[in-house]
């Protein structure tokens, strides 16, 4: 997901929360497949984090 645009770059963030910069020309709209994959990854990360909270 794009969280900020800076000139020719965008700051994007992974479902796990890790941001990074990418050139705007490298971005394209997500397909339905990409959206499903990102949703699945976000659910997996959330599941992992819930598991970490229970082991503390």
N, C-alpha and C positions, 0 to 999 in steps of 0.2 A: 504494500500500500504506500502510496506517495504521501509523505507528511509535510514536505516543504519543497519549494522550488527556489533555486539560487542561480540566476543567470542561465547558463547552459547546462546546469546540473540539477538533479532532483535528489532529495534525501528520501530514501524509501526504507521501510522497516519490514523485517521478516515477521511471521506469526509468533516467533519466540521472543521478539522484542529487540533484536539486534539491528540498529540502523546502519546504513551505508550510503555513499553518494554514487550516483550513476549518471552518465551523460543522458540528457533528455532524448537525444536521437536514438538511443538504444531501447527506449520504452515503447511499448505498444499496448493497446487495450487488451485486457484479459479475455480469453475465450471462456465459454461455459466450463470447459474441461479444467482450465487454470483455476477458475473460481472454486470448483469442487475440490481440487487438490489443495488449494490454500485453506479452505474450510476444514478439510481432513487433517492437515498439518496443525492448524490452530487447535483443533479438538485434541489431538495427540499431545501437544505441548501442555495444554491445560490439564489433561489426565496425568501426565508426568509430574506436574507441579503439585497436584493434589496428593499424589503418592509421596512426594518429598515432605509435605507438611505432616503426614501421618507417621513418618519415621523419625521425626525430630523429638 
